[in-house]
């Protein structure tokens, strides 16, 4: 019982953070003129060093974990939420997808045609659609950063806090935002008896390792 209460408390903790998090939707207000979307096949090679390379490496880690967790959660749990008025499992995943589509506007990189941030997290609870949307949104974010030259990293834009922030600072915010909601999603999964796939894999490796 204590374990269940502790898990539920942790879940509520992450949920509260999600509710209180500053809205990212206004971030694009200080963005530059929108650039045309360049197909990934036509983009320059991914950077191998520097801030963009580090961001893209971390983005891949975040993407893999989000997709693995979204696949591991049973369909019937996608509408589960810890309390009334708090984002459900599906809404958290779509919240991240919305951020991936919306925040790059800060870099002057347009959102997909027809995308509207408001209400996007409540647009569907269909697991297959959410998985597809998550993957597409991470591709969009990756494309935005590949479309950005290193010389733009120190460009400043207006931020929702009322201050200025550089493109590099926005990239740091993106990873922090993803990590915050990944923790929330892990708590959601744990309280529903779902072990994150990467943790399960590590546990199996430890068990299979020969004892000295």
N, C-alpha and C positions, 0 to 999 in steps of 0.2 A: 504493500500500500504506500509506504514512504517513497519507493522508487517511482510509482505512478504519479504521486503528488509532486515530486521533484521534477519529473519530466514535464508535467503540465505547467508548472511554474516557469520552467525554462522556455517552454513554448510561448507562454503569455508574454515573457520578457521580450522575445524576438518579435512577437506580434506588435507589442507596444512600440518598439523601435520603428517598425515598419509604418505604423500609423503616424508617428511623430516626425518621421524623416521629412526634411524640407523638400518641397516639390521640385522635380527637375524640369518640369514642363516649361518654366519660364527661362531656362538657360539659353534658349536659342535667341532671345530678344536682342542680345548683343552680337549675334553671329554676323559673319560677312556675307556678301552676295553668294547665293547658291551656285555651286559648281555642277557641271553635268556629271551624271553617274557614268563612270567608265567600267565596262565589263571587266571582271577579274582576270580574264585571259589576256587583256590588253594592258594591264597595269605593270609598272616596273617591278622587278624582283623585290621580294620582301627584304627589309634591312636586316643585316646580320649583327649589328651592334648599335648602341645608342638607345635613347628613350623609346623610340617607336618599336624597336626590336624587343625590348624588355616588356613593353605593354602587350605586344602581340603574343609573346610567349605566355604571359599570365592570362591573357584573354582565352587562349587555347585551353589552359588548365581549367578555367572557370566554365568554359563551354562544355568540356568533357564531363565535368561533374554535374552540371545542370541537366544535360541530356541523359546521363546514366541514371540520375535520381528520378527524372521525369518518366523514364522507361520502367523503373522499378516500382513506382507507386501504382497500385491497382486502379483500374478505371473507376471503381465505385468510391475510391477515396479522394477523387479529384474535387469533389464538392465539400469535403470535410473542412471545418474551421474550428479553432479552439474556443471561440466565443462569438456571440452575435456582434456584428459590426466590425469584425476583424477579417482580414483577407483569408480566403480559402486557399487550398493547395493550388488549384488552377489559377486563381487570381494572382498569386505570388509569381508563378511562372510567367504569366502574361504581363505582369508589371515589369519584369526584367526585359521581356521582348519589347515592350513599349519604350523602355529607356534606350534599348539598342537602336530602335528606329528613330527616336526623337532627339537624343542628345547630340548626335553628329551634326545636327543643324547648327550647333554652336561653331562648328568648323566650316560652315558654309556648305555642308553636304546635305542635300535634300532628303527628306523622308520618302518612303515609297509612295507612289501615286495612290490616293484614296485613304491614306493612313490618317487617323485622328486619335490623338493621345487620350482625350477625355473618354472614359468609359471602356477603353480598350481591354482592361483587365477583366471586365465582366462580359466580354463579347462572346465567349464560348467556354464550355467546360468539357468539350470533347477532347479526349486524350490524344488521338491521332492528329487532330488539327493543331493542338497546342505544341506537340513535339515538332511538327513541321514548321510552325511559326517560330519556335525557339531557335531552331537551326538556321532558318532564313534570317532571323534578326542578328544572330552572331556573324553571319556572312556579311550582312549590311554594315555592322560595326567595323569588321575587319577591312572591308572595302573603303570605308571612310578614312581609316588611318593609313592605308596603303596609298590613298589618293592625296595624302598630306605630305608635302616636302618637309625635311628636317628644319629648313629655314623658317617654317611657320610655328615652331614649338614655343617661341617666346612672344608670339602675337598675343595681345591682350583683348579680352572681350568683357562686356558687362555680365555679372553673375547675379543669381537670384538673391544673394545676401546684400546686394547694394554696392558691392565692391567690384574691383577688377580681378580677372584671373587669366592666366596664360593657357594656351592650348595644352601644355604639359600638365598644368594644374587640373584641367578638365579630365584628362586621361587618368590622373590619380584618383579623382572623384569617382570615375566610372568603375574602377577596380574595387574601391572601397564600398561602393553601393552594391556591386555584385556580391562581394564577400559577406556583407551584412545580410542580404536576403538568402544567400546560400545557407548561412547558419540558421536562419529562420526555417528554411525548407528542410534542413536536416532534423531540426527539432520536431517539426511536423511529422516527418517520417518515423522518427524514433518513438514518438508517443503512440503511433499506430503500428508499432512492432516491425517496422521496416529498417533493416540495416543498410546503410549506404553501400552500394556495390563495391566501391574502392576499399572500404573498410573490411567488407566481407572477404575480398580477395586477399588482403593483407593477413587476415586471421587464418585463412586456409594455408597460406604459405608458411606461417609460423607453425601450424599444426603438422604440416608435411615435412618440415625441417627435421632431419635426423637428430636425435638427442645424443649428446656426447657420452 
